[in-house]
Amino acid sequence: MTTREALHHLVDELPEEQTELASLWLEDLRHAADEDGPPLDAEVLTSIDRGVADVRAGRVKPLAEYERERGL
């Protein structure tokens, strides 16, 4: 399976209430990869890897819960 296929699979497995947040993250990544965007250094890539691992392990929460916990 290619990386792109694995990403599609991860997105397909997201609960509906997490798709908006995932969309925002992916959009941020797309912009970061633009020529005019900031470079993705080792620290950022490591952080992304940790986030993907959390999603794969089910260590996620709905956006509404996250916002409620932070008073947003």
TAKA-V851767 format. One record per residue. N is the residue number from 1. RES is the residue in three letters. NEAR is the number of other ideal C-beta (glycine too) atoms within 8 Angstrom. Layout:
BEGIN
n->[N:N]
res->[RES:RES]
near->[NEAR:NEAR]
END
This chain:
BEGIN
n->[1:2:3:4:5:6:7:8:9:10:11:12:13:14:15:16:17:18:19:20:21:22:23:24:25:26:27:28:29:30:31:32:33:34:35:36:37:38:39:40:41:42:43:44:45:46:47:48:49:50:51:52:53:54:55:56:57:58:59:60:61:62:63:64:65:66:67:68:69:70:71:72]
res->[MET:THR:THR:ARG:GLU:ALA:LEU:HIS:HIS:LEU:VAL:ASP:GLU:LEU:PRO:GLU:GLU:GLN:THR:GLU:LEU:ALA:SER:LEU:TRP:LEU:GLU:ASP:LEU:ARG:HIS:ALA:ALA:ASP:GLU:ASP:GLY:PRO:PRO:LEU:ASP:ALA:GLU:VAL:LEU:THR:SER:ILE:ASP:ARG:GLY:VAL:ALA:ASP:VAL:ARG:ALA:GLY:ARG:VAL:LYS:PRO:LEU:ALA:GLU:TYR:GLU:ARG:GLU:ARG:GLY:LEU]
near->[4:5:5:6:8:9:8:8:9:11:9:6:5:10:6:5:8:11:10:8:9:10:8:8:9:8:8:8:10:8:8:11:7:7:3:3:8:4:5:9:6:5:6:9:9:8:8:10:8:8:9:9:8:9:11:7:6:5:5:6:5:8:10:7:8:11:8:8:6:6:4:5]
END
